Amino acid sequence: MKYRTRIYYSEKQKEDMWKRWQKGESIASIGRSFERGHGSISGIFSRTGGIRPAARRRSILALTLLEREEISRAIASHSSLRGIASNLGRSPSTISREINRNGGYYNYRAAQAEQAAWDKALRPKPCKLSCYSTLNQNVARKLKKNWSPEQIAGWLKRKYPGEEYNQVSHETIYKSLFIQTRGVLKKELLQYLRTKRVMRYPKKSSLKNHGLGKIPNTVSIHERPASVEDRAVPGHWEGDLIEGSKNSFIATLVERHSRYVMLAKVKNKCTDSVVSALIKQAKKLPSELYQSLTWDRGVEMTDHQRFTMETDIKVYFCDPHSPWQRGSNENTNRLLRQYFPKGTDLSLHSQAKLNAVARQMNERPRKTLGYETPAERFNACVASTS
């Protein structure tokens, strides 16, 4: 059996790989362009956690590889240090120090001196998380509560205003998780990230296609009052179903003003089951805080008129294939997959479990709310109506 020889990629090839990766190209696709498999390429990205390392630059004052080779040749021809310095246009003391720290006059080698120079230039600034134990503990504790690095960073700014030593950027948290050579945050904390990935992947856009049916007497989202659009008035909700295995579903509801989440257990996707569950949830809230519901055109809302009759809540329907018209709900459903992964049986979760998940979601700070929590924003609305 003939084995392929090991390949060593040039810096130019690696640069090309990183450019393709950052544009969203898959590792398999990048490998095919170099006639190599997935495993041959993935190591280049995984070493730095999928984060492109910054380009290293040499100081204009430092000796170059060509100058070091010239020094090596001059030594071989027994030239003096002053003669070498004169030919290179350098100070004799510069040449003397270069030779002395790299083996001396008779043992100097240009390639070894060049590599030693790059190695000595590696003086990384200590990571903030390694310098402040309290900050490190705060970050680790919030990660274990399933907070995202961006939520943690925003919460720290709000919790410790003006205290730089108690704040850290979300990018630093990600790098400390993905680049384990930093030795700051334990690898076990990766399991608390929503994607549970061990390296950063480029963003890829995708649209979810829903099975759509004909629903009688629908009211289009374009007829929704303008006051709903700017999110200034509380009480307007977006809803959808998330699907699991064995024909299991959970109804998800998000209030547009506060991003407050409610989850409802449903027996199945039939309209009677879904509408009955939504009616039960709606009756838990004051009428001022539940004035409208925006849904997609899934057949589970065929009986929407019964929902409106029993709750006095108007239902608006999005355009076909337009999930962005329910952006808050779509984003929330993506976050909920951390708790309810695709392919799992959602019927196993009790309503109490759903309430606990919703509570944890509502107690996370949100960037769009200035790092307030949905619970804080929603409770303020409740207080104003009472």
Secondary structure, 3 states (H helix, E strand, C coil): CCCCCCCCCCHHHHHHHHHHHHCCCCHHHHHHHCCCCHHHHHHHHHCCCCCCCCCCCCCCCCCCHHHHHHHHHHHHCCCCHHHHHHHHCCCHHHHHHHHHCCCCCCCCCHHHHHHHHHHHCCCCCCCHHHHCHHHHHHHHHHHHCCCCHHHHHHHHHHHCCCCHHHCCCHHHHHHHHHCHHHCCCCHHHHHHCCCCCCCCCCCCCCCCCCCCCCCCCCCEHHHCCHHHHCCCCCCEEEEEEEECCCCCEEEEEEECCCCCEEEEEECCCCHHHHHHHHHHHHCCCCHHHCCEEEECCCHHHCCHHHHHHHHCCEEEECCCCCHHHHHHHHHHHHHHCCCCCCCCCHHHCCHHHHHHHHHHHHCCCEHHHCCECHHHHHHHHHHHHC
